[in-house]
Amino acid sequence: MPAASFIKPPKRGAASDRKFVTALARGLEVLRCFGPRDRWLANQEIAKRTGLAKPTVSRLAYTLMRLGHLRYSESLNKYALGSAAISLGFSALGQMDIRRIARPLMQELSEYTKAAVHLAVNDRLSMIVIDTYRNSGSFVIDIGSRIPIATTSIGRAYMCALPPAERRKILGEIRQAHQVEWSQLRKRFAQAFGDYEEYGYCFGLGDWRREVHGIAAPLVQSDGSEPVVFGCSGAAFQLEPEVLKRDIGPRLLALVGNVRSALASD
């Protein structure tokens, strides 16, 4: 998992943010450091990922451990997510009706394509997979996996669904985070916006991982919630561009339309 980008809160006492609790924000940044592949993290690694001073991290981690959000291994001198944090995550997932509605449709598409089908939501410059279906031979992205906006079809589809001002803001953040690759990334986003206008979905053809091709389409929810994205990914030799465009793309759009209709009538 890439280092978390710690967002500095406003200065204490700032008139525009008197309700902002800096200590709470810092504690949540510590929890955000843990991804699916980060079972144990030491204070030094947490400090590096958050940009916080190590003594601050030590106090925050200890407090979170006392509250059950982290657990501590004396033999490793490291922390892992605790039961309280896990409970919060599963509670949030359980409240998402879209997962319940989409599951049979995602499973059906996965079985047809022999590839993986994902549902993802945004988290800063990443997308978080909140549900996935795959067969034994398909590309593995687990629930909770964090994938980049900049180089994936899922991330590009999310960007396509945003209002122009929000899109420009995130593009600016991506440009700052990926200065060396920005010229190429800008071209890829321009292509994605064009593809979305023409087809309703976006492609990712080996940009994130050379051996993986993907296609994704966003769902803008009527209740004002942030867009969610459905994607299908698999081996590049299996999901050739013409197959994605001619066959899987229309099926993915049908899935999105069916989920939208079911949500409206639920």
N, C-alpha and C positions, 0 to 999 in steps of 0.2 A: 504494500500500500504506500502511495506517495505521501510525503510529509503533509500534514494538515496545514492549511493556510490560516494562521491565527489572525482574526480581524480585530484590530485595536478598537476598544470601545471609546466613546467620547471622554474627554477629560472630566474628572469628577467635578460635579457642581455646574456642568454646562447647562445653560438655561433650556436648551433644546431637548435635553435628555435627563431630566431630574429623576425619572423613574427607573433609569437603567442601573442595574445592580452589577457592578464590575466583578465582584467576587464570584457571583453566580455564573456570569458569562465565562470566567476563567475556568471554573470547575467543569462546565459543560464542554469547554475546549479539550480538557483532559480526557473526558469520556469519548470525544469524537476521534481521538487518536487510534482507537482500537478497531481494526478491520477484521474481516473473516479469517485472515491468515496471521493475525497478530495476537496469538494466545497470551503471550507474556511480554511486557515491556518494562524496562527499567526507567527510573526517574530521568536519567540522562537522555534517553531516546524520547521520552515524553516532552522534556524541555526543548529538545531540538525541533520536534514537530509543531509545538505550539508557539515557540518564540518566547516562552516564559522563563524567568530565572529558575534555576534548579531548586533553591530553597523554597520558592513559591510553589513549585510543583510538588515538593515533598509534603508541604502542609496540606495542599489540596488533595493529593492522593491519600494521605492519611485520613482526612475527613471523609472522603468518599468511601474509603474502606470501612470506617466506623458505621457509615449509613447503609452498607451492603451493596453499594454500586460498584465497588472494586473488591477484589480479594488479594491477599498478599501471601507470597511464598517466601518463607525465611531462608530456605535452602538456595533459592534462585536470586533472592533479593529483588524480586520483580512483582509487578501487578498484572492482574487479569480482570476482565469484566466479571462483576458479581451478579448474584441472583436478582437484585433489585433492578439493575440496568436491563437484564434480559427480560424481566417481567414487563418493563415499560415498552420494550420493543415489540414483544408479542401482543401486548394490549393495543398498541397502535395498528399493527397489522390486522388484528381481529376486528377492528372498527372500520376497515376499508371494504365497503360493499363491492367495490369494483373487482377485487380479487376473487370473491365468491362467484360473481357473475361471469368473470372471464375464464375461470379455470377450465371448464369443459371445452370451450372454444379454443383455448391455447393448446390443450391436449390434442384436440382433433387436428389442428394445423401441424403440430409437432409430429404426429404419427404420419400425416400425409407427406410432409417434406423430408422426414427422417433427419430433421435438424432440431436445434434448440429454439424455443420460443420464450421470450422474456417480457416481463412487465416492469417498468422502471420509473422512478421519480427523481427529481432533481435534488442535488445537495451541492450548492456553490458551483465549482467548476467540474463537478462529477455527476454521474447518474448512479443511483443506488437501485440494484435489482431487488424487487420485493416479491416476485414470484417467477418461477421458471419451470418449463417442461422440456425434457430431452430424452432421447433414446440412448442406448448404450454406446453408440458410436459417434454421437454428436459432441460439439464443442462444449466444454464444461464452464458454466458461470453459475456459481451458487447464489442462493438467496443471501442478500447482504453484501454481495460483491460491489465494489466501487469501480466504475469504468469512466474514462475521460469523455467530456463533452467534445473536445477538440478533434478527436480522431475516430469516432465511432458513429455508425448510422443512428444509433439511439440518441446520442448527444446532439447530432445535427437536426434530427427530427424535432427534438425538444426546442431547439433554437428557432426553428421554422414556425412553431406555434406561438411564440412570444410576441407581444406588442413591439412595435419598432423601437421605442425608447429603451425598453428592457433588453432587447436584443443587442442594441448598440452598447449598452453598459457592460454586458457579459463579454461581448467581443473585445471591448477595451481591456477587460481583466485577462482574457486569454492572450491577447497581444502582449501584455506586460509579463505574463507568466511564461510565455514561449517566444521570446524575442528572436531567437535564432531561427526557429521554424516558421515564424509568422507569415512570411511571404507565401510559402506553400499552403499553410493552413487557410489563409485568406482566399486563395483560389478554390480550395476544397469547399469552403463555406459558400462561396458564390455559386459553385456548381450545385451544391445541396439546395440552396434557395431556388435555383432554377428548376431542379428536378421536382421539388415539392410543388411548385406552381404548375408544372406540367402533368405530374403523375399523382401527387398526393402523398408521396413517400420519398425517403432518402436512402442513399447507398453508402456502404463502407466496404471498400474493395481492397483489403490488405493494408489499410493505413495504420490501424492499431496493431494488428498482428498479421504478418505477411500471409500466413496460411489460412486466414479466416476472412470470409465474405459475410456481409450482413445487409439487412434491409429493415427499415423501421418507419412507423407512422405514428403521429401524435393523436391523442384524444383530448380535446378541449372540453372540460366539463361545464355543464350549464350552471352549476352552483357557485361558480367563481373560483373554484379551487385551481391550483396550478395544473398545467397540462401534465398528463401521464403519457408514457410512450410504450407501444408494443413493438417488439423487434423479433426478427428471426435470423439466426446466425448458424454457420456451419463451415465445413471444410471448403476451401476455395474451389477445389476440383469438382465438388458436388454442387455448389451454388454458383454457377457461372452467371455473369451479368445478364445474359439474355433470359436465363431461367428465372432469375429474380424479377426482371421487368415483365416478362410475358405471363408468368404463372404465379409465383409466390406473392408478388406485389398486389395484384387484384384480390387474392385471397386474404391478404393481411388487411386491406382496406375493408373488405367485407366483415372481418372479425371486429375491427374498430367500429363499424357502423352498427353491428349487432349489439356490441357492448353499450354503445351510446343509447340505442333504443331501449335496451333492458334497464339501464339506469333511469331513463326518463319515466318508465312505467312502474319502477320498483316501489 
